[in-house]
């Protein structure tokens, strides 16, 4: 490939990124729309049903990434990307007429095609840039994932405006129509201002194009992308109901907080590509996985209040109880001071608490006139451990996690043109499929985990385990590579 970067390449990259941003915004619509409809009791859907509605569009976009990537390698990005947006606009428009769970599922499955735009954009961007600039170029293209932030940030306010803050709730039907119009408009603009270009292998048969998938490295990259992209997609939608249910905040505020996770991740993806060009993607991903493990561990602990038997008070000698209250017990001539409940337990949840708080008190278990023996328990101890899971701290940790995954997204896709320069569409499409499946399975899995455990933080437990698995597999691969160099 010619090492010179042309102005046409930058133009293609701009419209590629813009089209991907619009598609990604449409792809993430259900996270906001479904939460709004359930919150306003338009539909009574369970957390499991919500998980399926959030995940189904992601499934469509994921499973179609490979065939769409193949078509892009064969016919070029201009016609494929334009056609994809036109086709996606149809079920998006039909969503405005959906009045049942099944109708929502069918339309969601249809407009989920927008998620396959990633495979088109990666392949179409790669053919315009030389290898040493592909990490940066693909990182810039990845800024399109900020479309998720645009939906979580803007769509709640638009819904509130369209429905007059819920007073005219049926006006929610207008929102899918707006998204459908944006897709059609972007398709026309994209087709007019771009130029088609195909990779050198565009004449190969489809069977030959699939040959790189025999390499285990492709599937390892897919697992990495399952975490950094799939879980990013999942939480871009899951965080809205998460904030609504855990912290009881207004719908618009929940959308704004969710956008704090998704918007920076899309921006720093470009930085992840640049760092991968400069230092290598392996070093970047190693840091990403370590950070993801630590942040996942910090987020595991839910808001909780635990009560446990504490240190009690025993009689130091035989005697009769002459006085008993919450703060004092008298047994013959001896007095025992108790810690009363209200003197120690601060039930004010408005304070900013970082670490778990421990309080303890005593409860008398004897009465005046009782005869007690030495070492007999006269007041039992109660210990209370309270963890606030302060929302400000959680939002900050989630922000860091989004940034971490954003860097990881740019790094993973730097690997692909390095190892598979003539099969970026196929390999990129496959890795995108596996990553996208994370966006499909995770909301559904989160719904089941919530139903089973009753803990919203069960989703973070899954993130911790998955991050650790990626880190271990990467370390094993590094060890094998080092051993081969020593031989």
N, C-alpha and C positions, 0 to 999 in steps of 0.2 A: 504494500500500500504506500502511496506517496506520503512522505513525511510532512509535506506542506499543508497547513490548515487554511482553507479558503473561507471567504466571507459567506459563501453559500452554506458551508457546514454550520456556521454559527446561526444562520437564519433557520436552517432545518432544526437545530437544537432548540431554538426558542419556541418554534411552533410545536415541536414534539413535546416539550415540557408543558406548554400551555394546554395542549389537548389532553395530556396525561392528567394534569391537575383537574380539569373539568370532569374527566372520566372517573377519577378517584373520588372526587366530591360526590358524584352520583352513586358510585359504588357503596359509599358509606351512609347513604341516606337513611336506611332503616334504623340505625342506631339512635338517631334523633327522632324520626317520625314515629316509630313504634313506641318509644318511651313516652312521647307526648300523648299518643292515643290511649295508652294504658293508664298514664297518670291522670288523664281527664275522664277515665272510665267509659271511653267510647267502645273499647273492646275489653273483655275480661280474659286476658291471656296469662297463663302461668309462666314462671321463670323459665321452664323448659321450652314452652312454646315460643317465648321471646328469643331464647337462645337459637332455636331453629330459624326464626325470621332474620336474625342478625347473621347467621352463618350461611344461609342458602345462597345469597348473592355472591358471597365469597367463594362458595363451591363452584358455581358456574364459571366465574372468572378464573378460577384455578385450573379446573380440568380442561378449559379451552385454551390455556396459555401455550401448551405444546403444539396443538394443531395450528393455532394462530401464528406461533413462532415459525413453524414450517412454511406456512403460506407467505409469511413476510420474507423469508430467505428465498422463496421461489419467485414471488411476484413483485417484491419491493414494498416499502412501508407506506408510500403515498396512497395507493388504492385500498390497501387492507385497512389502514387506520381510518380513512374516510368512511368506508363501508361499515366498519365496526360501530362507529358512532351513530350512523343512520339507523342501523338495525336495533341498537340499544335503545334508541329514543322511542321505539314503538311500545314495548312493554312498560317503559317508564311512564308514557302517556296513559296507558291502560290502567296503571296503578291508581290513577285519580278516580277510577270507577269501582275500585275494589270495596266490597262491603262484607267480606267474610274472611276467615282465616285461610281457607283454601285459595281464594282469589289472591290474597296477599302473597301466599307461597308461590303461586304460579308466576305472578308478575315479578316477584323478587328473583326467581330463577331466571327470568328473561333479561331484566336489566343488569343482572350480574355479569353479563358479557362485557360490561365496561371494565371489569377487572383484568380482562385479557389484554387490555391496551398496553400493559406493562411490557409484555413480550414483544409487541410490535415496536414500541419505542426503543427498547434496548437494542434490538437488531438493527433498526433504522438509524439510530445514533451511531452505532459502532462502525457502519460502513463509511461514514463521513469523516472519521478521525483516525489518526495513526495510533499504533499500540501504546506508545508512551503517554498519550493524552487521553486514552479511553477511560481510565479510572476517574479522572477529573470530569470528563464529558458526561459519563454515566452518573456521576455524583450530582452534577447540575441537573440532569434529567430527573433524577430522583427527588428533586425539590417538588415535583408534581404531587408527591404524597401529602404535601400540605393541604391538598384538596380536602382531606379528612378534617383538618382543623377548620377550614372554611365552612364545612357543613355543621360541625358542632358549635362553631362560634356564631354563625349567621342564621342558620335554619331555625333555631329556637325562637329568636326574635321575630323572624318572618312569620312563623306559625302563630305567635302571640298576636302579631299585627293583623294577619289574615282572619283570625278567629275572634278578634276583639277581646283578647285575653280569656278565651274560652266561652264567651257569650254566644258566638255564632260558630259553634264547633265544626259544623259541616263544611266550612270554608277551607278545612285542611286539604281538601281535594285539589285545591289550586297549586299546592307546592309541587307535586309530581309533574304537573303540566309545565311549570317554570323550568324544571330540570330537563324535561324532554326538549323544550325549545332551545335551551343552552346547548344541548348535545347536537341538535340539527344545525344550529348556527356555527358551532365550532367545526363541524364536518365540512361545511361549505368554505369557511375561511382556510382550513387546513389544505383542502384540495387546491384552492386557488394559489396559495403562497408557498407551496412546497414543490419539490422536484423529485421524481422517482430515481432510485438507485438500488441495485441489487448486488449481493456479494458474489465472489468469483464462483462459488459452488452452486449457483442458482439453477444450473442445468442438470444437476444430479437427480437421480431418482429418489423418491421418498425413503425407500429402504436404506439407501446409502447415507442419507441424511441422519438416520437414527443410529448409525454405528457408534458414535461417541457415548451413547447411553450404556454401553457395556463396561465403561470405566467406573469403578467404585467411587472415585473422587467426585463424580457428579452427584452421587447420592449423599455423600458427606457434606458437600456444599449445600445440598437441599435441606439437610437437618439444621445446619447453621441458619439458613434462611427461614426455616420453619419458626425458629426462635425470634430472630431480629425483625423479620417482616411479618410473619404470620401472627405472632403475638402482638405486634404493634397494631395490625389491622383489627385484631380481636378487641384489644383494650380501647382503641379509638371509638368503638361502639359501646363496649361494656362499661366504660367509666361513667357514662351518663346515668344509667340505672344504679350503678354502684354509689355514686355521690348522693343520688336522690334517697336511697334506702338506708344508707349508713349514717349520713349526716343531716338528713331532713332539710335540705336546702331547696330553694326554688328551682324550677326547671331551667330557666334561662341561665342562672348562675352555674348549674351543673354542666350545661353546655360550654360555658366559658372556661370552667376548670378543666374539662376534658380537652379543650383546644390547647391548653397549656402543655398537655402531653404530646399531642400530635403535631402541632405547628413547628416547634423547635426541632423535632426529629426529622422532619422533611428538609429543613434548612441545613442541618449539620451533615446530612447525607453527602452533600457536596464536599464538606470538609473531610469526611471519611474516605471519599475517593481520592482527594488530594493527598492526604496522609498516606494512603496506600501506594500512590505513585511515588512518593518520596521515601517512605520507610519500608514499604512492602506490606501487603494485606495481612500476612501472618502475624506480625507484631501488633497491628491494630486489633485484629480479632481476639488475640490473646488477652489484651487489656479489656476488651468489650465483655468477654465471657466472665472474667474475674469480677468485674464491676457488676455484671448482671446477677451473679451468684450472691454477692454481698447485699445488693439492694433488694433482691428477692427475699433474702433472709430477714432484713429489717422490716419488710412489709408484711411478713407472715403473721405477726402478732395482732390479734383483733382488739377492738375496744372491749374491755372485759372487767368484771368485778367478781373476785374469788373470795369465798369465805372458808376458813379452815380453823380447826381447834388450835388454840394458842396456849400460852403459858398460864396455867391456873394458879390458885392460891390454896395451899393446904394448911391445916391446923398444926401448930407447933407443939400443942399439948392437949391432953384431954380436958373437956369442960363443957359448959352449957352456953348456948347462944343467947345473949342478953339484948343484942341489937343487930339489925340487919337492914342495909339500904344499898343503893347502887354504888355508893362511894365508901362505905365503912361497914365493917363487921366487928362486933365485940363478942369474944368468947371468954367467959369468966373475966380475968383481969387483963387479957391480951387484946390488942386492937389490930385489925388488918385493913390497910388502905386499899381500896379498889379503884381501878380506872373506869370511870363511867363512860357510857356510849357517846353521848353528845359532846363531851369534852375533847374527843379525839377524831371523830369521823367528820370530815369535811365533804358534804354532799354537793358543794357548789361546782358544777361542771363547766362554769364559764371561765375558770382560771386556766392559764396556759401551763400545762404540765407536760414535761418531756419524758421523764423516767417513771416507772411504776411507783405508786405511793403505797406505803404500808401503814396501817393503823391497827391498834389493838385495844380491847376493853374487856371488862369482866362482868359476869352475870352471876349473882348469888344463887346457890342451889340449896340453901338451908333456910330455916325459918326460926324466929325467936322461940325459945323453949326447947329446941332440939339439943340432944346430947351428941357430942362429936368426940371422936378419938384422935389421937395423935396421927399425923400424916393423912388424915381424911381430907378429901377435896371439898372445900366449902364454897369456892367460886370458880366457875369454869372460864377459861380464856377463849376469846374469839379474835382471830386475825383476819383482817380484810386487806386484800391486795387489789388496787385499782389501777388500770392502765387506760389512759384517756384516748390513745391513738389520735392525738391532736390533728385536726384536718389540715392545718397549715404545714405541719411537718410531713404528713402523707402526700400532700400536693407537691411539695418540694422534692421528695424522694421519687415520686412518679415522674416529675419533670426530668430528674437526672436519669431515670431509667429510659425515658423516651429519647433523650440525647444519646445515651449509650447505644441503644438499638439503631438510631439513625446513623451513627458512625459505623456500626456493624453492617448495615445495608450497603453502604458505599464500598466497604472492604470486600464483602462476599462477591460482588459483581466485578471487582477488579480481577479476581481469580479467573473468571470465565474467559475473557479474551487472552489472558496469559497462557492458559493451558489448552484452550480450544479456539484459536483465532479464526478458523474457517467454519465454525459451527456455533457461533454466538446465539443465533436464533433458536436452534434446537436445544442446546445446553441451557441457555438462558431461559428458554421456555419451560424446560423440565424443572430447573431449580425454582423458577417462579411458580410452577404447579405445586411443588412440595411446600414452598413457603406460603402460598395462598391457601393450601389445605389447612395450615395452622390457623389462618383467619376463619376458616369454616368450622373446624372441629372445636377450637377453643371456646367460643361462646356457648356451644352446645354442652361441652364438657363442664364449663363453669356453671351452667344451669343445673346440671345433674349433681355436681359437687356441692352446690348450695343447697339443693333439695335434700341431699344425704346428710351433710354435716350441719346445716343450719348456719354456716359461717361464710360471710362474704369474702373473708381473707383466704378461703380455700383455693381461690384462683392464684393467689401469690405463692402458695405452697407448690402448686404445679410449676410456676415459673422458676422457682428455686431449683426444683428437681431437674427440669429441662435444661437450665443453664449449666448446672453441674455436669450433666451428661455431655453437653457440647464441649465443655472445657476438658473433660477426661478424654473424649475421642480425639480432640485436637492434640492433646499432649501425647497420646499414643502414636498419632501420625508423625509428630515431630520427632519422637524417639526413634521410630522406624527409619525416618529420613536421615537422621544423624548416624544411625548404625550402618546404613548403606554407604555413607560417605567415608566411614572409617575402614570399610572393607577394601 
